[in-house]
């Protein structure tokens, strides 16, 4: 799965790979102006490649449909209209440097970025 800085979502298929799951993601993201799509995912894949990217390389499930991204490292607001990301929270133990190193998209750091408390 990939999510772009503009809020594009690619989770439908990875060319050449077996797809598991019941589907339905295209239905869920079909009306982004009427719904809030929050993607909860690992920050990187098994090989350490970013899942949050500037532009998706996989086939899109939905264009400019994601409003927020939550990972084990950070929380981002997505401005779908302007195609930008803003870091709004760091997960416990995560650092800004780590998030920058593991994110494949440009992002702004919000003015009140804080670590989430549990």
LODREN-872798 format. One record per residue: residue in three letters; x, y, z of N, C-alpha, C, O, CB in turn. Coordinates in pm, whole numbers. Glycine has a CB too. Example, Ala and Ser with C-alpha at 12.3 -4.5 7.8 and 13.67 -1.06 7.14 Angstrom:
% LODREN-872798
pt aa: ala n_x: 1319 n_y: -569 n_z: 780 ca_x: 1230 ca_y: -450 ca_z: 780 c_x: 1320 c_y: -330 c_z: 780 o_x: 1424 o_y: -332 o_z: 846 cb_x: 1131 cb_y: -447 cb_z: 905
pt aa: ser n_x: 1285 n_y: -225 n_z: 708 ca_x: 1367 ca_y: -106 ca_z: 714 c_x: 1290 c_y: 3 c_z: 787 o_x: 1341 o_y: 114 o_z: 804 cb_x: 1408 cb_y: -60 cb_z: 572
//
This chain:
% LODREN-872798
pt aa: unk n_x: 84 n_y: -118 n_z: 0 ca_x: 0 ca_y: 0 ca_z: 0 c_x: 88 c_y: 124 c_z: 0 o_x: 195 o_y: 125 o_z: 60 cb_x: -95 cb_y: 0 cb_z: 121
pt aa: unk n_x: 40 n_y: 228 n_z: -68 ca_x: 106 ca_y: 358 ca_z: -69 c_x: 1 c_y: 466 c_z: -50 o_x: -114 o_y: 452 o_z: -91 cb_x: 185 cb_y: 379 cb_z: -201
pt aa: unk n_x: 43 n_y: 576 n_z: 14 ca_x: -39 ca_y: 696 ca_z: 24 c_x: 50 c_y: 811 c_z: -20 o_x: 164 o_y: 824 o_z: 26 cb_x: -97 cb_y: 717 cb_z: 170
pt aa: unk n_x: -3 n_y: 897 n_z: -109 ca_x: 79 ca_y: 1007 ca_z: -158 c_x: 54 c_y: 1134 c_z: -78 o_x: -41 o_y: 1143 o_z: 0 cb_x: 50 cb_y: 1033 cb_z: -306
pt aa: unk n_x: 142 n_y: 1232 n_z: -98 ca_x: 129 ca_y: 1361 ca_z: -32 c_x: -2 c_y: 1430 c_z: -67 o_x: -52 o_y: 1512 o_z: 10 cb_x: 246 cb_y: 1451 cb_z: -69
pt aa: unk n_x: -58 n_y: 1398 n_z: -182 ca_x: -185 ca_y: 1458 ca_z: -226 c_x: -306 c_y: 1382 c_z: -175 o_x: -420 o_y: 1422 o_z: -201 cb_x: -189 cb_y: 1465 cb_z: -377
pt aa: unk n_x: -284 n_y: 1272 n_z: -102 ca_x: -395 ca_y: 1193 ca_z: -51 c_x: -441 c_y: 1083 c_z: -145 o_x: -549 o_y: 1027 o_z: -126 cb_x: -509 cb_y: 1282 cb_z: -22
pt aa: unk n_x: -360 n_y: 1051 n_z: -246 ca_x: -392 ca_y: 937 ca_z: -334 c_x: -368 c_y: 808 c_z: -256 o_x: -275 o_y: 799 o_z: -177 cb_x: -306 cb_y: 940 cb_z: -464
pt aa: unk n_x: -452 n_y: 709 n_z: -279 ca_x: -440 ca_y: 580 ca_z: -212 c_x: -421 c_y: 471 c_z: -315 o_x: -499 o_y: 458 o_z: -409 cb_x: -565 cb_y: 551 cb_z: -125
pt aa: unk n_x: -315 n_y: 392 n_z: -297 ca_x: -289 ca_y: 277 ca_z: -383 c_x: -283 c_y: 154 c_z: -294 o_x: -181 o_y: 127 o_z: -231 cb_x: -155 cb_y: 295 cb_z: -465
pt aa: unk n_x: -392 n_y: 79 n_z: -289 ca_x: -392 ca_y: -46 ca_z: -212 c_x: -469 c_y: -154 c_z: -284 o_x: -504 o_y: -256 o_z: -225 cb_x: -452 cb_y: -23 cb_z: -73
pt aa: unk n_x: -495 n_y: -134 n_z: -410 ca_x: -579 ca_y: -227 ca_z: -482 c_x: -503 c_y: -350 c_z: -526 o_x: -550 o_y: -462 o_z: -504 cb_x: -639 cb_y: -161 cb_z: -601
pt aa: unk n_x: -387 n_y: -331 n_z: -588 ca_x: -313 ca_y: -446 ca_z: -638 c_x: -165 c_y: -409 c_z: -655 o_x: -132 o_y: -297 o_z: -692 cb_x: -372 cb_y: -495 cb_z: -773
pt aa: unk n_x: -80 n_y: -504 n_z: -627 ca_x: 62 ca_y: -490 ca_z: -658 c_x: 86 c_y: -581 c_z: -778 o_x: 70 o_y: -702 o_z: -767 cb_x: 155 cb_y: -527 cb_z: -533
pt aa: unk n_x: 124 n_y: -524 n_z: -890 ca_x: 142 ca_y: -607 ca_z: -1010 c_x: 229 c_y: -730 c_z: -984 o_x: 340 o_y: -719 o_z: -931 cb_x: 205 cb_y: -524 cb_z: -1123
pt aa: unk n_x: 178 n_y: -846 n_z: -1022 ca_x: 251 ca_y: -971 ca_z: -1007 c_x: 237 c_y: -1038 c_z: -871 o_x: 297 o_y: -1143 o_z: -848 cb_x: 393 cb_y: -947 cb_z: -1032
pt aa: unk n_x: 158 n_y: -980 n_z: -780 ca_x: 141 ca_y: -1036 ca_z: -646 c_x: -1 c_y: -1087 c_z: -626 o_x: -95 o_y: -1036 o_z: -688 cb_x: 176 cb_y: -930 cb_z: -538
pt aa: unk n_x: -17 n_y: -1186 n_z: -540 ca_x: -148 ca_y: -1238 ca_z: -502 c_x: -217 c_y: -1136 c_z: -413 o_x: -156 o_y: -1086 o_z: -318 cb_x: -136 cb_y: -1375 cb_z: -432
pt aa: unk n_x: -342 n_y: -1107 n_z: -441 ca_x: -417 ca_y: -1009 ca_z: -362 c_x: -508 c_y: -1083 c_z: -265 o_x: -589 o_y: -1166 o_z: -306 cb_x: -500 cb_y: -914 cb_z: -454
pt aa: unk n_x: -493 n_y: -1055 n_z: -135 ca_x: -580 ca_y: -1115 ca_z: -34 c_x: -674 c_y: -1008 c_z: 18 o_x: -643 o_y: -889 o_z: 11 cb_x: -496 cb_y: -1178 cb_z: 82
pt aa: unk n_x: -786 n_y: -1049 n_z: 70 ca_x: -879 ca_y: -955 ca_z: 129 c_x: -1012 c_y: -958 c_z: 58 o_x: -1027 o_y: -1018 o_z: -48 cb_x: -822 cb_y: -814 cb_z: 126
pt aa: unk n_x: -1109 n_y: -893 n_z: 121 ca_x: -1245 ca_y: -896 ca_z: 67 c_x: -1273 c_y: -783 c_z: -29 o_x: -1378 o_y: -783 o_z: -94 cb_x: -1344 cb_y: -894 cb_z: 178
pt aa: unk n_x: -1184 n_y: -686 n_z: -40 ca_x: -1207 ca_y: -575 ca_z: -132 c_x: -1299 c_y: -470 c_z: -71 o_x: -1326 o_y: -472 o_z: 49 cb_x: -1267 cb_y: -626 cb_z: -262
pt aa: unk n_x: -1344 n_y: -380 n_z: -153 ca_x: -1437 ca_y: -276 ca_z: -106 c_x: -1372 c_y: -141 c_z: -86 o_x: -1443 o_y: -43 o_z: -60 cb_x: -1500 cb_y: -319 cb_z: 20
pt aa: unk n_x: -1240 n_y: -131 n_z: -96 ca_x: -1173 ca_y: -4 ca_z: -72 c_x: -1217 c_y: 102 c_z: -172 o_x: -1230 o_y: 219 o_z: -136 cb_x: -1021 cb_y: -22 cb_z: -78
pt aa: unk n_x: -1239 n_y: 62 n_z: -297 ca_x: -1280 ca_y: 160 ca_z: -398 c_x: -1415 c_y: 222 c_z: -360 o_x: -1437 o_y: 341 o_z: -382 cb_x: -1289 cb_y: 95 cb_z: -538
pt aa: unk n_x: -1504 n_y: 142 n_z: -304 ca_x: -1633 ca_y: 195 ca_z: -259 c_x: -1615 c_y: 292 c_z: -144 o_x: -1681 o_y: 396 o_z: -138 cb_x: -1726 cb_y: 81 cb_z: -217
pt aa: unk n_x: -1525 n_y: 259 n_z: -51 ca_x: -1503 ca_y: 342 ca_z: 66 c_x: -1446 c_y: 480 c_z: 32 o_x: -1476 o_y: 578 o_z: 100 cb_x: -1411 cb_y: 272 cb_z: 163
pt aa: unk n_x: -1364 n_y: 488 n_z: -71 ca_x: -1298 ca_y: 614 ca_z: -106 c_x: -1366 c_y: 689 c_z: -220 o_x: -1311 o_y: 786 o_z: -270 cb_x: -1155 cb_y: 589 cb_z: -142
pt aa: unk n_x: -1483 n_y: 645 n_z: -260 ca_x: -1549 ca_y: 702 ca_z: -379 c_x: -1608 c_y: 841 c_z: -357 o_x: -1640 o_y: 909 o_z: -455 cb_x: -1657 cb_y: 611 cb_z: -423
pt aa: unk n_x: -1622 n_y: 884 n_z: -233 ca_x: -1683 ca_y: 1015 ca_z: -207 c_x: -1603 c_y: 1090 c_z: -100 o_x: -1654 o_y: 1112 o_z: 10 cb_x: -1830 cb_y: 998 cb_z: -163
pt aa: unk n_x: -1479 n_y: 1131 n_z: -131 ca_x: -1393 ca_y: 1191 ca_z: -29 c_x: -1441 c_y: 1325 c_z: 25 o_x: -1401 o_y: 1366 o_z: 134 cb_x: -1257 cb_y: 1208 cb_z: -84
pt aa: unk n_x: -1526 n_y: 1396 n_z: -50 ca_x: -1578 ca_y: 1523 ca_z: 1 c_x: -1689 c_y: 1503 c_z: 103 o_x: -1721 o_y: 1595 o_z: 179 cb_x: -1629 cb_y: 1608 cb_z: -114
pt aa: unk n_x: -1748 n_y: 1385 n_z: 105 ca_x: -1857 ca_y: 1356 ca_z: 199 c_x: -1814 c_y: 1267 c_z: 315 o_x: -1890 o_y: 1247 o_z: 409 cb_x: -1970 cb_y: 1291 cb_z: 126
pt aa: unk n_x: -1692 n_y: 1214 n_z: 308 ca_x: -1644 ca_y: 1125 ca_z: 412 c_x: -1502 c_y: 1166 c_z: 452 o_x: -1437 o_y: 1243 o_z: 382 cb_x: -1647 cb_y: 977 cb_z: 364
pt aa: unk n_x: -1455 n_y: 1113 n_z: 564 ca_x: -1317 ca_y: 1137 ca_z: 606 c_x: -1246 c_y: 1002 c_z: 603 o_x: -1278 o_y: 912 o_z: 680 cb_x: -1310 cb_y: 1202 cb_z: 750
pt aa: unk n_x: -1150 n_y: 990 n_z: 512 ca_x: -1075 ca_y: 866 ca_z: 496 c_x: -947 c_y: 878 c_z: 578 o_x: -864 o_y: 965 o_z: 553 cb_x: -1043 cb_y: 837 cb_z: 344
pt aa: unk n_x: -932 n_y: 789 n_z: 675 ca_x: -814 ca_y: 784 ca_z: 760 c_x: -743 c_y: 653 c_z: 731 o_x: -800 o_y: 545 o_z: 749 cb_x: -851 cb_y: 797 cb_z: 913
pt aa: unk n_x: -618 n_y: 662 n_z: 688 ca_x: -540 ca_y: 542 ca_z: 658 c_x: -451 c_y: 512 c_z: 779 o_x: -372 o_y: 597 o_z: 821 cb_x: -453 cb_y: 561 cb_z: 528
pt aa: unk n_x: -465 n_y: 394 n_z: 832 ca_x: -378 ca_y: 345 ca_z: 941 c_x: -289 c_y: 238 c_z: 880 o_x: -338 o_y: 136 o_z: 832 cb_x: -463 cb_y: 289 cb_z: 1064
pt aa: unk n_x: -159 n_y: 260 n_z: 883 ca_x: -66 ca_y: 170 ca_z: 817 c_x: 69 c_y: 173 c_z: 886 o_x: 97 o_y: 260 o_z: 968 cb_x: -51 cb_y: 207 cb_z: 669
pt aa: unk n_x: 153 n_y: 77 n_z: 852 ca_x: 293 ca_y: 83 ca_z: 894 c_x: 359 c_y: 195 c_z: 815 o_x: 319 o_y: 223 o_z: 702 cb_x: 367 cb_y: -55 cb_z: 871
pt aa: unk n_x: 459 n_y: 259 n_z: 874 ca_x: 525 ca_y: 371 ca_z: 808 c_x: 608 c_y: 323 c_z: 688 o_x: 622 o_y: 395 o_z: 589 cb_x: 614 cb_y: 446 cb_z: 907
pt aa: unk n_x: 662 n_y: 201 n_z: 698 ca_x: 742 ca_y: 144 ca_z: 590 c_x: 696 c_y: 1 c_z: 562 o_x: 627 o_y: -60 o_z: 643 cb_x: 893 cb_y: 146 cb_z: 624
pt aa: unk n_x: 737 n_y: -50 n_z: 446 ca_x: 706 ca_y: -190 ca_z: 414 c_x: 809 c_y: -283 c_z: 479 o_x: 896 o_y: -236 o_z: 553 cb_x: 702 cb_y: -212 cb_z: 261
pt aa: unk n_x: 800 n_y: -413 n_z: 452 ca_x: 890 ca_y: -511 ca_z: 513 c_x: 1037 c_y: -487 c_z: 478 o_x: 1126 o_y: -527 o_z: 553 cb_x: 851 cb_y: -649 cb_z: 469
pt aa: unk n_x: 1061 n_y: -421 n_z: 365 ca_x: 1198 ca_y: -395 ca_z: 321 c_x: 1248 c_y: -258 c_z: 367 o_x: 1361 o_y: -220 o_z: 338 cb_x: 1207 cb_y: -404 cb_z: 170
pt aa: unk n_x: 1164 n_y: -185 n_z: 440 ca_x: 1203 ca_y: -53 ca_z: 488 c_x: 1173 c_y: 61 c_z: 393 o_x: 1214 o_y: 175 o_z: 417 cb_x: 1347 cb_y: -53 cb_z: 518
pt aa: unk n_x: 1103 n_y: 33 n_z: 284 ca_x: 1065 ca_y: 137 ca_z: 188 c_x: 946 c_y: 216 c_z: 241 o_x: 856 o_y: 158 o_z: 301 cb_x: 1032 cb_y: 75 cb_z: 49
pt aa: unk n_x: 944 n_y: 347 n_z: 220 ca_x: 833 ca_y: 430 ca_z: 269 c_x: 699 c_y: 391 c_z: 205 o_x: 693 o_y: 360 o_z: 86 cb_x: 862 cb_y: 577 cb_z: 243
pt aa: unk n_x: 595 n_y: 394 n_z: 285 ca_x: 460 ca_y: 377 ca_z: 233 c_x: 394 c_y: 513 c_z: 209 o_x: 295 o_y: 523 o_z: 137 cb_x: 375 cb_y: 293 cb_z: 330
pt aa: unk n_x: 450 n_y: 617 n_z: 269 ca_x: 404 ca_y: 754 ca_z: 245 c_x: 501 c_y: 814 c_z: 145 o_x: 618 o_y: 837 o_z: 175 cb_x: 396 cb_y: 839 cb_z: 379
pt aa: unk n_x: 450 n_y: 840 n_z: 24 ca_x: 536 ca_y: 879 ca_z: -88 c_x: 487 c_y: 1010 c_z: -152 o_x: 374 o_y: 1052 o_z: -130 cb_x: 540 cb_y: 767 cb_z: -194
pt aa: unk n_x: 575 n_y: 1072 n_z: -229 ca_x: 536 ca_y: 1195 ca_z: -298 c_x: 429 c_y: 1165 c_z: -403 o_x: 328 o_y: 1235 o_z: -412 cb_x: 658 cb_y: 1263 cb_z: -364
pt aa: unk n_x: 451 n_y: 1060 n_z: -481 ca_x: 353 ca_y: 1014 ca_z: -581 c_x: 348 c_y: 862 c_z: -578 o_x: 452 o_y: 797 o_z: -566 cb_x: 389 cb_y: 1066 cb_z: -724
pt aa: unk n_x: 230 n_y: 805 n_z: -587 ca_x: 214 ca_y: 660 ca_z: -584 c_x: 271 c_y: 597 c_z: -711 o_x: 253 o_y: 650 o_z: -820 cb_x: 66 cb_y: 622 cb_z: -567
pt aa: unk n_x: 339 n_y: 485 n_z: -694 ca_x: 389 ca_y: 409 ca_z: -809 c_x: 300 c_y: 290 c_z: -841 o_x: 311 o_y: 230 o_z: -948 cb_x: 533 cb_y: 362 cb_z: -782
pt aa: unk n_x: 212 n_y: 256 n_z: -750 ca_x: 118 ca_y: 145 ca_z: -769 c_x: -14 c_y: 198 c_z: -826 o_x: -41 o_y: 317 o_z: -815 cb_x: 94 cb_y: 69 cb_z: -635
pt aa: unk n_x: -96 n_y: 111 n_z: -886 ca_x: -225 ca_y: 155 ca_z: -938 c_x: -312 c_y: 215 c_z: -828 o_x: -321 o_y: 161 o_z: -718 cb_x: -299 cb_y: 37 cb_z: -1005
pt aa: unk n_x: -377 n_y: 328 n_z: -858 ca_x: -457 ca_y: 399 ca_z: -758 c_x: -591 c_y: 332 c_z: -731 o_x: -660 o_y: 287 o_z: -822 cb_x: -479 cb_y: 542 cb_z: -801
pt aa: unk n_x: -626 n_y: 328 n_z: -604 ca_x: -759 ca_y: 289 ca_z: -560 c_x: -848 c_y: 413 c_z: -562 o_x: -964 o_y: 406 o_z: -602 cb_x: -756 cb_y: 224 cb_z: -418
pt aa: unk n_x: -792 n_y: 526 n_z: -518 ca_x: -865 ca_y: 652 ca_z: -516 c_x: -768 c_y: 768 c_z: -525 o_x: -659 o_y: 764 o_z: -469 cb_x: -950 cb_y: 664 cb_z: -389
pt aa: unk n_x: -809 n_y: 872 n_z: -597 ca_x: -727 ca_y: 991 ca_z: -613 c_x: -771 c_y: 1099 c_z: -514 o_x: -890 o_y: 1128 o_z: -502 cb_x: -734 cb_y: 1044 cb_z: -758
pt aa: unk n_x: -676 n_y: 1158 n_z: -445 ca_x: -701 ca_y: 1269 ca_z: -351 c_x: -820 c_y: 1239 c_z: -260 o_x: -913 o_y: 1318 o_z: -249 cb_x: -726 cb_y: 1400 cb_z: -428
pt aa: unk n_x: -814 n_y: 1123 n_z: -196 ca_x: -925 ca_y: 1079 ca_z: -113 c_x: -891 c_y: 1069 c_z: 36 o_x: -981 o_y: 1064 o_z: 119 cb_x: -974 cb_y: 946 cb_z: -161
pt aa: unk n_x: -763 n_y: 1064 n_z: 70 ca_x: -722 ca_y: 1043 ca_z: 209 c_x: -712 c_y: 1177 c_z: 283 o_x: -654 o_y: 1273 o_z: 231 cb_x: -586 cb_y: 969 cb_z: 214
pt aa: unk n_x: -768 n_y: 1183 n_z: 403 ca_x: -767 ca_y: 1306 ca_z: 484 c_x: -662 c_y: 1302 c_z: 595 o_x: -614 o_y: 1406 o_z: 639 cb_x: -903 cb_y: 1329 cb_z: 545
pt aa: unk n_x: -627 n_y: 1181 n_z: 641 ca_x: -533 ca_y: 1167 ca_z: 752 c_x: -460 c_y: 1035 c_z: 739 o_x: -516 o_y: 936 o_z: 692 cb_x: -606 cb_y: 1177 cb_z: 889
pt aa: unk n_x: -332 n_y: 1034 n_z: 781 ca_x: -252 ca_y: 912 ca_z: 782 c_x: -199 c_y: 892 c_z: 924 o_x: -143 o_y: 984 o_z: 983 cb_x: -134 cb_y: 920 cb_z: 678
pt aa: unk n_x: -219 n_y: 772 n_z: 977 ca_x: -170 ca_y: 738 ca_z: 1111 c_x: -79 c_y: 617 c_z: 1098 o_x: -119 o_y: 513 o_z: 1045 cb_x: -289 cb_y: 710 cb_z: 1210
pt aa: unk n_x: 45 n_y: 629 n_z: 1148 ca_x: 139 ca_y: 516 ca_z: 1149 c_x: 191 c_y: 497 c_z: 1291 o_x: 153 o_y: 570 o_z: 1383 cb_x: 256 cb_y: 539 cb_z: 1049
pt aa: unk n_x: 279 n_y: 399 n_z: 1306 ca_x: 339 ca_y: 375 ca_z: 1438 c_x: 437 c_y: 486 c_z: 1475 o_x: 481 o_y: 493 o_z: 1590 cb_x: 411 cb_y: 240 cb_z: 1440
pt aa: unk n_x: 472 n_y: 574 n_z: 1380 ca_x: 567 ca_y: 682 ca_z: 1406 c_x: 502 c_y: 819 c_z: 1416 o_x: 547 o_y: 904 o_z: 1493 cb_x: 670 cb_y: 685 cb_z: 1298
pt aa: unk n_x: 395 n_y: 842 n_z: 1338 ca_x: 345 ca_y: 978 ca_z: 1326 c_x: 201 c_y: 984 c_z: 1279 o_x: 142 o_y: 885 o_z: 1234 cb_x: 432 cb_y: 1057 cb_z: 1232
pt aa: unk n_x: 145 n_y: 1105 n_z: 1290 ca_x: 12 ca_y: 1135 ca_z: 1237 c_x: 26 c_y: 1256 c_z: 1145 o_x: 85 o_y: 1358 o_z: 1182 cb_x: -92 cb_y: 1162 cb_z: 1354
pt aa: unk n_x: -29 n_y: 1242 n_z: 1023 ca_x: -24 ca_y: 1349 ca_z: 924 c_x: -165 c_y: 1392 c_z: 885 o_x: -253 o_y: 1308 o_z: 867 cb_x: 55 cb_y: 1304 cb_z: 800
pt aa: unk n_x: -185 n_y: 1523 n_z: 871 ca_x: -304 ca_y: 1575 ca_z: 805 c_x: -271 c_y: 1586 c_z: 658 o_x: -159 o_y: 1623 o_z: 622 cb_x: -350 cb_y: 1714 cb_z: 866
pt aa: unk n_x: -367 n_y: 1553 n_z: 573 ca_x: -348 ca_y: 1562 ca_z: 429 c_x: -437 c_y: 1673 c_z: 375 o_x: -558 o_y: 1672 o_z: 395 cb_x: -380 cb_y: 1426 cb_z: 359
pt aa: unk n_x: -376 n_y: 1769 n_z: 306 ca_x: -452 ca_y: 1873 ca_z: 237 c_x: -470 c_y: 1825 c_z: 94 o_x: -382 o_y: 1842 o_z: 9 cb_x: -379 cb_y: 2014 cb_z: 243
pt aa: unk n_x: -585 n_y: 1764 n_z: 67 ca_x: -610 ca_y: 1703 ca_z: -63 c_x: -616 c_y: 1806 c_z: -175 o_x: -576 o_y: 1778 o_z: -288 cb_x: -740 cb_y: 1624 cb_z: -59
pt aa: unk n_x: -664 n_y: 1923 n_z: -146 ca_x: -677 ca_y: 2027 ca_z: -249 c_x: -540 c_y: 2078 c_z: -294 o_x: -516 o_y: 2094 o_z: -414 cb_x: -762 cb_y: 2145 cb_z: -195
pt aa: unk n_x: -450 n_y: 2102 n_z: -197 ca_x: -317 ca_y: 2154 ca_z: -229 c_x: -211 c_y: 2046 c_z: -246 o_x: -99 o_y: 2075 o_z: -290 cb_x: -274 cb_y: 2249 cb_z: -123
pt aa: unk n_x: -245 n_y: 1923 n_z: -212 ca_x: -151 ca_y: 1813 ca_z: -229 c_x: -35 c_y: 1817 c_z: -133 o_x: 79 o_y: 1787 o_z: -171 cb_x: -99 cb_y: 1812 cb_z: -368
pt aa: unk n_x: -62 n_y: 1854 n_z: -6 ca_x: 46 ca_y: 1866 ca_z: 92 c_x: 15 c_y: 1788 c_z: 219 o_x: -101 o_y: 1762 o_z: 253 cb_x: 70 cb_y: 2013 cb_z: 126
pt aa: unk n_x: 123 n_y: 1750 n_z: 289 ca_x: 114 ca_y: 1680 ca_z: 417 c_x: 163 c_y: 1771 c_z: 528 o_x: 255 o_y: 1850 o_z: 508 cb_x: 195 cb_y: 1549 cb_z: 414
pt aa: unk n_x: 102 n_y: 1759 n_z: 644 ca_x: 149 ca_y: 1829 ca_z: 763 c_x: 158 c_y: 1730 c_z: 877 o_x: 60 o_y: 1665 o_z: 912 cb_x: 56 cb_y: 1948 cb_z: 800
pt aa: unk n_x: 277 n_y: 1719 n_z: 936 ca_x: 297 ca_y: 1634 ca_z: 1053 c_x: 230 c_y: 1703 c_z: 1171 o_x: 260 o_y: 1818 o_z: 1201 cb_x: 449 cb_y: 1609 cb_z: 1081
pt aa: unk n_x: 138 n_y: 1632 n_z: 1239 ca_x: 69 ca_y: 1694 ca_z: 1351 c_x: 99 c_y: 1627 c_z: 1485 o_x: 81 o_y: 1689 o_z: 1590 cb_x: -79 cb_y: 1691 cb_z: 1327
pt aa: unk n_x: 145 n_y: 1501 n_z: 1483 ca_x: 179 ca_y: 1433 ca_z: 1607 c_x: 290 c_y: 1331 c_z: 1584 o_x: 300 o_y: 1271 o_z: 1477 cb_x: 55 cb_y: 1363 cb_z: 1666
pt aa: unk n_x: 373 n_y: 1313 n_z: 1685 ca_x: 473 ca_y: 1206 ca_z: 1687 c_x: 425 c_y: 1099 c_z: 1784 o_x: 379 o_y: 1131 o_z: 1894 cb_x: 614 cb_y: 1260 cb_z: 1729
pt aa: unk n_x: 435 n_y: 974 n_z: 1744 ca_x: 398 ca_y: 865 ca_z: 1834 c_x: 505 c_y: 852 c_z: 1943 o_x: 618 o_y: 896 o_z: 1922 cb_x: 382 cb_y: 731 cb_z: 1755
pt aa: unk n_x: 472 n_y: 793 n_z: 2058 ca_x: 569 ca_y: 778 ca_z: 2167 c_x: 698 c_y: 712 c_z: 2119 o_x: 696 o_y: 606 o_z: 2056 cb_x: 509 cb_y: 697 cb_z: 2281
pt aa: unk n_x: 811 n_y: 775 n_z: 2149 ca_x: 941 ca_y: 721 ca_z: 2114 c_x: 991 c_y: 760 c_z: 1976 o_x: 1109 o_y: 740 o_z: 1946 cb_x: 937 cb_y: 575 cb_z: 2125
pt aa: unk n_x: 905 n_y: 813 n_z: 1890 ca_x: 947 ca_y: 853 ca_z: 1756 c_x: 1009 c_y: 992 c_z: 1760 o_x: 970 o_y: 1076 o_z: 1840 cb_x: 826 cb_y: 850 cb_z: 1657
pt aa: unk n_x: 1106 n_y: 1013 n_z: 1671 ca_x: 1169 ca_y: 1145 ca_z: 1662 c_x: 1139 c_y: 1205 c_z: 1525 o_x: 1107 o_y: 1134 o_z: 1430 cb_x: 1322 cb_y: 1135 cb_z: 1686
pt aa: unk n_x: 1150 n_y: 1336 n_z: 1517 ca_x: 1129 ca_y: 1404 ca_z: 1390 c_x: 1230 c_y: 1356 c_z: 1286 o_x: 1195 o_y: 1338 o_z: 1170 cb_x: 1140 cb_y: 1557 cb_z: 1408
pt aa: unk n_x: 1353 n_y: 1334 n_z: 1327 ca_x: 1456 ca_y: 1287 ca_z: 1235 c_x: 1420 c_y: 1150 c_z: 1177 o_x: 1438 o_y: 1127 o_z: 1058 cb_x: 1592 cb_y: 1280 cb_z: 1305
pt aa: unk n_x: 1370 n_y: 1061 n_z: 1262 ca_x: 1330 ca_y: 927 ca_z: 1216 c_x: 1215 c_y: 936 c_z: 1117 o_x: 1215 o_y: 868 o_z: 1014 cb_x: 1291 cb_y: 839 cb_z: 1335
pt aa: unk n_x: 1116 n_y: 1020 n_z: 1147 ca_x: 1001 ca_y: 1036 ca_z: 1058 c_x: 1047 c_y: 1091 c_z: 924 o_x: 1002 o_y: 1044 o_z: 819 cb_x: 895 cb_y: 1129 cb_z: 1121
pt aa: unk n_x: 1135 n_y: 1191 n_z: 925 ca_x: 1187 ca_y: 1246 ca_z: 799 c_x: 1260 c_y: 1139 c_z: 719 o_x: 1244 o_y: 1131 o_z: 597 cb_x: 1282 cb_y: 1365 cb_z: 826
pt aa: unk n_x: 1340 n_y: 1057 n_z: 785 ca_x: 1420 ca_y: 954 ca_z: 717 c_x: 1332 c_y: 845 c_z: 655 o_x: 1369 o_y: 786 o_z: 553 cb_x: 1519 cb_y: 892 cb_z: 814
pt aa: unk n_x: 1219 n_y: 816 n_z: 716 ca_x: 1135 ca_y: 704 ca_z: 673 c_x: 1013 c_y: 746 c_z: 592 o_x: 930 o_y: 662 o_z: 557 cb_x: 1089 cb_y: 628 cb_z: 793
pt aa: unk n_x: 1001 n_y: 876 n_z: 561 ca_x: 889 ca_y: 926 ca_z: 482 c_x: 939 c_y: 964 c_z: 343 o_x: 1036 o_y: 1038 o_z: 329 cb_x: 823 cb_y: 1048 cb_z: 552
pt aa: unk n_x: 872 n_y: 912 n_z: 242 ca_x: 914 ca_y: 936 ca_z: 104 c_x: 846 c_y: 1055 c_z: 40 o_x: 848 o_y: 1069 o_z: -83 cb_x: 888 cb_y: 815 cb_z: 23
pt aa: unk n_x: 785 n_y: 1141 n_z: 120 ca_x: 718 ca_y: 1260 ca_z: 69 c_x: 762 c_y: 1381 c_z: 149 o_x: 800 o_y: 1370 o_z: 266 cb_x: 565 cb_y: 1244 cb_z: 74
pt aa: unk n_x: 755 n_y: 1497 n_z: 86 ca_x: 782 ca_y: 1621 ca_z: 158 c_x: 665 c_y: 1649 c_z: 251 o_x: 550 o_y: 1620 o_z: 217 cb_x: 804 cb_y: 1740 cb_z: 60
pt aa: unk n_x: 694 n_y: 1705 n_z: 368 ca_x: 586 ca_y: 1743 ca_z: 459 c_x: 628 c_y: 1863 c_z: 542 o_x: 746 o_y: 1888 o_z: 565 cb_x: 548 cb_y: 1626 cb_z: 550
pt aa: unk n_x: 527 n_y: 1937 n_z: 585 ca_x: 547 ca_y: 2049 ca_z: 676 c_x: 536 c_y: 1995 c_z: 817 o_x: 471 o_y: 1893 o_z: 841 cb_x: 443 cb_y: 2164 cb_z: 650
pt aa: unk n_x: 599 n_y: 2062 n_z: 910 ca_x: 587 ca_y: 2027 ca_z: 1051 c_x: 492 c_y: 2127 c_z: 1113 o_x: 518 o_y: 2248 o_z: 1113 cb_x: 726 cb_y: 2026 cb_z: 1124
pt aa: unk n_x: 381 n_y: 2078 n_z: 1167 ca_x: 282 ca_y: 2166 ca_z: 1227 c_x: 339 c_y: 2244 c_z: 1345 o_x: 437 o_y: 2203 o_z: 1407 cb_x: 161 cb_y: 2085 cb_z: 1272
pt aa: unk n_x: 277 n_y: 2358 n_z: 1374 ca_x: 330 ca_y: 2446 ca_z: 1479 c_x: 323 c_y: 2387 c_z: 1618 o_x: 401 o_y: 2426 o_z: 1705 cb_x: 255 cb_y: 2577 cb_z: 1477
pt aa: unk n_x: 233 n_y: 2294 n_z: 1642 ca_x: 215 ca_y: 2239 ca_z: 1776 c_x: 242 c_y: 2090 c_z: 1781 o_x: 176 o_y: 2017 o_z: 1855 cb_x: 75 cb_y: 2267 cb_z: 1826
pt aa: unk n_x: 339 n_y: 2043 n_z: 1702 ca_x: 369 ca_y: 1900 ca_z: 1698 c_x: 410 c_y: 1855 c_z: 1838 o_x: 496 o_y: 1915 o_z: 1903 cb_x: 481 cb_y: 1867 cb_z: 1594
pt aa: unk n_x: 346 n_y: 1748 n_z: 1882 ca_x: 377 ca_y: 1695 ca_z: 2014 c_x: 374 c_y: 1544 c_z: 2008 o_x: 317 o_y: 1485 o_z: 1917 cb_x: 278 cb_y: 1747 cb_z: 2121
pt aa: unk n_x: 436 n_y: 1482 n_z: 2106 ca_x: 431 ca_y: 1336 ca_z: 2116 c_x: 297 c_y: 1297 c_z: 2174 o_x: 249 o_y: 1358 o_z: 2270 cb_x: 548 cb_y: 1281 cb_z: 2204
pt aa: unk n_x: 237 n_y: 1195 n_z: 2115 ca_x: 111 ca_y: 1144 ca_z: 2166 c_x: 136 c_y: 1078 c_z: 2301 o_x: 232 o_y: 1003 o_z: 2316 cb_x: 46 cb_y: 1045 cb_z: 2067
pt aa: unk n_x: 51 n_y: 1105 n_z: 2397 ca_x: 66 ca_y: 1039 ca_z: 2527 c_x: -35 c_y: 925 c_z: 2536 o_x: -146 o_y: 934 o_z: 2485 cb_x: 48 cb_y: 1139 cb_z: 2644
pt aa: unk n_x: 7 n_y: 819 n_z: 2602 ca_x: -83 ca_y: 703 ca_z: 2615 c_x: -138 c_y: 697 c_z: 2755 o_x: -216 o_y: 607 o_z: 2787 cb_x: -10 cb_y: 571 cb_z: 2580
//
